Amino acid sequence: VFYINAKDENLNAERYLKALAGPKGEKITYTKIESCCPFPTKRIEMGAGFLDVYELKWEGQDKPIRLYVNIYERGYLLVPMGLTIKK
């Protein structure tokens, strides 16, 4: 979920997460847990990016799931297995 500059680095990640729903269309809440897992990228001067880890919850769920989001690289946005898109 690529971003344009440091001013809005979480904007596209939040747009993406807000579009997701639970397996039966349940409303999802999410919390950013941490950034981890450095990897090389030419998209920023530092030469390395990090994955942002979000915890996703919805009503009736047994245990929260963690979703790892890459804000440094462009690519196709997909729906994680077991989740759906808001209607």
Residue pairs with C-beta under 8 A, 6 or more apart in sequence:
1 12
1 13
1 15
1 16
1 69
1 70
1 71
1 77
2 12
2 43
2 71
2 72
2 73
2 74
2 75
3 9
3 10
3 11
3 12
3 13
3 71
3 72
9 71
10 32
10 52
10 71
12 71
13 52
13 54
13 69
13 71
16 69
16 77
17 28
17 30
17 54
17 56
17 67
17 69
18 86
19 85
19 86
20 28
20 56
20 79
20 80
20 83
20 84
20 85
20 86
21 27
21 28
21 58
21 83
21 84
21 85
21 86
21 87
22 28
22 58
22 59
22 60
22 61
22 83
22 84
23 82
23 83
23 84
24 84
25 84
25 86
25 87
26 58
26 59
26 60
26 61
27 58
27 59
28 56
28 57
28 58
28 83
29 56
29 57
29 58
30 54
30 55
30 56
30 57
30 67
31 54
31 55
32 52
32 53
32 54
33 53
33 54
33 55
33 66
34 52
34 53
35 50
35 51
35 52
35 53
36 50
36 51
36 53
36 68
37 50
37 51
37 68
38 48
38 49
38 50
39 48
39 49
39 50
39 51
40 47
40 48
40 49
41 47
41 48
41 49
41 72
41 73
43 49
43 72
43 73
44 72
49 70
49 71
49 72
49 73
51 68
51 69
51 70
52 68
52 69
52 70
52 71
53 66
53 67
53 68
53 69
54 66
54 67
54 69
55 64
55 65
55 66
55 67
56 64
56 65
56 66
56 67
56 83
57 64
65 80
65 82
67 80
79 85
